[in-house]
Structure formats: structure tokens, C-alpha cells
């Protein structure tokens, strides 16, 4: 099932676009854009839910003050509020899970495409009518060798650094929501609220740092995918924030 629904379609799409554009780098970019567009039905509800959660922060703080340490009544009241406002608090997990699944599948596909020694197993995955270029797959793209990490000398390269920067900016754009939650958490007596918001703020900086360190070991083909994916994510977050400001 994993190979039929994820590995094989992605491998065929990657080879198909490589044949069209004559470049694996451009094939990765086009495939990433398509994947991100296909995920819009999952991502947009999450972004909208985030905006609604920001607006509900004062109401959630009042519930915490009202029910104090009675966790059962607090949870029930919170769920009733979410239901009334049409918010599913678990919705935010689904896009992240899907993104991780696709990233794992793409990594396995890139491993087959980027390694000449596994070309026979790649050919076995291809549908009828799609074939590996006769001259083989060109792994060069700009300064990158797509089979090797994105490094310039011994320092992180252009795409790896920008992937981390875009990830930071995307989280930063959602920071007002975190700041509202932190302000409201200070009004409650539960230390867990302060811990949660503090962890959210730390993630603003931790995720880009982790992106850099993990990217140092990944093929730059995967880094190129993450760069485009993060760039589009930044654009979507910016548009969502702009739309929210207009409505206000």
C-alpha cells in the first residue's frame, strides 16, 4: 500500500517532469508546487482554525478561571465552545501528519532517483510510457549536486538557509496568536498555560535550527523540496493574515 499510493506515484511524477524539463531540479520544484496545491484543502482549514483560536483566547481564559482545577468540567466547556464556533482543535494535526508522510515518501523516492546504483529498482516502479532519460538523470542544479547535502564549503548552502528562514518567518507571522495566548495565560492560575505558550515561542526558533542541522545530512534534492514547500507556506500564512486584518 505504501509503495502503491505514495512511492510509485511520486517516483513517476518526478521522472515524468524530469523528462519534460530536462532537469531533476526543476522537476522537484514543479512536483513540490503541485503537492502543496493539493494540500490546500487540508491546510486552509488549519490556518482558519488558528485565526479563530486567536479570537477565542479571552473566552478560553475565562473558562479556565471559572472552572479552576476541575479538568473534566473545563474540558467539557472548552469542547462546547469549540463546537459552537465550528472549530476542531485536532484539525491542525492532520496537515502536519500528511506533510511528514509525503516528506518520508519523497525522501525514499529521491534516494532511488538520486542514487545511480538503485536505478534498476526505480525503473521497476515506472508506469508504462514513462522511462528514465537515456543519458541518465542529471543531478546538477545550479551549484547543487542533488544527491549530496546543500553545502558551500563546510557551511549550509543557499537553499538550506532560506528553507530555515522561511520556516522562521512563517511561524513569526503566527506569533500574534501566540502572544495573545501568552497574555491570557498570565491571567490564569494554571502553570501549564504558561508552559505551553513558552514552548510555542521556543518552537519559533527551534524548528529553523533543526531544519539546518537535519538538512546538513539530507540530499539537497530533499532540501530543494523543503525550500519550495516552506516558501509557499510563508505565502499562504501571509495571505491568511492579510485577509484576517481586512476582515477586522
C-alpha positions in Angstrom: 0.0 0.0 0.0 2.8 2.4 0.9 4.6 1.8 -2.4 1.4 1.8 -4.5 -0.1 5.0 -3.0 3.0 7.1 -2.2 6.3 5.8 -3.6 5.2 4.8 -7.1 3.1 7.9 -8.0 5.8 10.3 -6.7 8.6 8.5 -8.5 6.6 8.5 -11.7 5.8 12.2 -11.4 9.4 13.0 -10.7 10.7 11.1 -13.7 7.9 12.5 -15.9 8.7 16.1 -15.0 12.4 15.4 -15.4 11.7 14.2 -19.0 9.7 17.3 -19.7 12.0 19.9 -18.2 15.3 18.1 -18.8 16.3 18.9 -15.2 15.7 17.0 -12.0 15.9 20.3 -10.1 13.0 21.8 -12.0 11.1 18.5 -11.7 11.4 18.7 -7.9 10.2 22.3 -7.9 7.2 21.6 -10.1 6.3 18.4 -8.1 6.6 20.4 -4.8 4.3 23.1 -6.1 1.7 20.5 -7.1 1.9 18.7 -3.8 1.5 22.0 -1.9 -1.5 22.9 -4.0 -3.1 19.5 -3.5 -2.7 20.0 0.3 -4.6 23.4 0.2 -7.9 21.7 1.2 -6.2 20.4 4.3 -4.0 23.4 5.1 -6.6 26.2 4.7 -9.0 24.9 7.4 -6.0 24.7 9.8 -5.0 28.3 9.1 -8.6 29.5 9.6 -8.8 27.4 12.8 -5.6 29.2 14.0 -7.2 32.6 13.4 -10.4 31.5 15.3 -8.3 30.2 18.2 -6.7 33.5 18.5 -10.0 35.2 18.7 -11.2 32.7 21.3 -8.2 33.1 23.6 -10.0 35.5 26.0 -13.1 33.2 26.2 -10.8 30.2 26.9 -9.1 32.1 29.7 -12.4 32.9 31.3 -13.3 29.2 31.2 -10.1 28.4 32.9 -10.7 30.9 35.7 -14.3 29.7 36.1 -13.6 26.0 36.4 -10.2 26.3 38.1 -8.6 22.9 38.6 -11.7 20.9 37.6 -10.2 19.5 34.4 -13.2 17.5 33.4 -15.6 20.4 33.5 -13.0 22.6 31.9 -12.5 20.2 29.0 -16.3 19.8 28.5 -16.8 23.6 28.5 -13.9 24.0 26.0 -15.3 21.4 23.7 -18.7 23.0 23.8 -17.1 26.3 22.9 -15.2 24.8 20.0 -18.4 23.1 18.8 -20.3 26.4 19.0 -17.6 28.2 17.0 -17.2 25.4 14.5 -13.5 24.7 15.5 -11.9 21.2 15.5 -8.8 21.5 17.7 -7.4 18.3 16.2 -7.6 19.7 12.7 -4.1 21.2 13.0 -2.6 17.8 13.4 -3.8 16.3 10.1 -1.9 18.6 7.6 1.3 18.1 9.6 0.9 14.3 9.6 0.2 14.3 5.8 3.3 16.6 5.2 5.5 14.2 7.2 4.2 11.2 5.3 4.8 12.9 2.0 8.3 14.0 3.1 9.2 10.5 4.1 7.9 9.1 0.8 9.8 11.8 -1.2 13.0 11.0 0.7 12.7 7.4 -0.3 11.9 8.4 -3.9 14.8 10.8 -4.0 17.0 8.0 -2.6 16.1 5.8 -5.6 16.3 8.7 -8.2 19.5 10.3 -6.9 21.5 7.1 -6.5 22.6 5.6 -9.8 23.1 2.2 -8.1 19.3 1.9 -7.4 18.2 2.9 -10.9 17.0 -0.6 -11.7 14.6 -0.5 -8.7 13.5 2.9 -9.9 12.7 1.6 -13.4 10.6 -1.2 -11.8 8.4 1.4 -10.3 7.6 3.3 -13.5 4.3 3.1 -15.3 4.0 2.2 -18.9 5.1 5.1 -21.1 7.4 6.7 -18.5 11.1 5.9 -18.7 14.4 7.2 -17.3 16.2 9.5 -19.7 18.5 7.6 -22.0 21.5 9.7 -20.8 20.5 9.1 -17.2 19.2 11.6 -14.7 21.3 14.8 -14.4 21.9 15.5 -10.7 23.3 19.0 -11.3 21.1 22.0 -10.5 22.7 25.5 -10.2 25.6 24.9 -7.8 23.9 21.8 -6.3 24.7 18.1 -6.6 21.2 16.9 -5.8 22.4 13.7 -4.3 24.6 15.5 -1.8 23.8 17.9 1.1 23.4 21.6 0.3 26.8 22.9 1.4 29.1 25.6 0.2 32.4 24.5 1.5 31.5 23.5 5.0 28.7 25.9 5.7 25.0 25.5 4.9 24.1 26.4 1.4 21.6 28.9 -0.1 18.5 26.7 -0.3 19.0 25.2 3.2 19.4 28.6 4.9 16.4 30.0 3.1 14.3 27.0 4.0 15.1 27.7 7.6 14.4 31.4 7.2 11.1 30.9 5.5 10.1 28.5 8.3 11.0 31.1 10.9 9.1 33.8 9.1 6.0 31.6 8.7 6.0 30.9 12.5 6.7 34.5 13.2 3.6 35.6 11.2 1.5 33.4 13.6 3.3 34.9 16.6 0.5 37.4 17.3 -1.7 34.4 18.1 1.0 33.0 20.5 1.3 36.4 22.1 -2.4 36.7 22.7 -2.4 33.2 24.2 0.6 34.1 26.4 -1.1 37.3 27.7 -4.3 35.4 28.5 -2.4 32.6 30.1 -0.8 35.0 32.6 -4.3 35.8 33.9 -4.9 32.2 34.8 -3.6 30.3 37.8 -2.6 27.2 35.9 1.2 27.0 35.3 0.6 24.6 32.4 -0.8 27.5 30.4 2.4 29.5 30.7 4.5 26.4 29.9 2.5 25.7 26.8 2.9 29.3 25.4 6.5 29.3 26.4 7.1 26.1 24.4 5.3 27.7 21.4 7.6 30.7 21.5 10.6 28.4 21.7 9.5 26.5 18.7 9.7 29.7 16.6 13.5 29.4 16.9 14.0 25.7 17.4 12.3 24.5 14.2 14.6 26.6 11.9 17.7 25.4 13.8 16.5 21.8 13.5 15.9 22.4 9.8 19.6 23.4 9.4 21.0 20.5 11.3 18.8 17.9 9.7 19.4 19.4 6.3 23.2 19.0 6.6 22.7 15.3 6.3 20.0 15.1 3.6 20.5 15.1 -0.2 20.0 18.7 -1.5 17.1 17.4 -3.6 15.2 17.0 -0.4 16.3 20.4 0.8 15.1 21.9 -2.5 11.7 20.4 -1.9 11.6 21.8 1.7 12.7 25.2 0.4 9.9 25.5 -2.1 7.4 24.0 0.4 8.4 26.5 3.1 8.2 29.4 0.6 4.7 28.5 -0.4 3.7 28.0 3.3 5.0 31.5 4.0 2.9 32.9 1.2 -0.2 31.2 2.4 0.3 32.3 6.0 0.8 35.9 4.8 -2.3 35.9 2.7 -4.3 34.4 5.6 -3.0 37.1 8.0 -3.8 39.9 5.4 -7.3 38.6 4.9 -7.8 38.5 8.7 -6.7 42.1 9.0 -9.1 43.2 6.3 -12.0 41.5 7.9 -11.1 43.1 11.3 
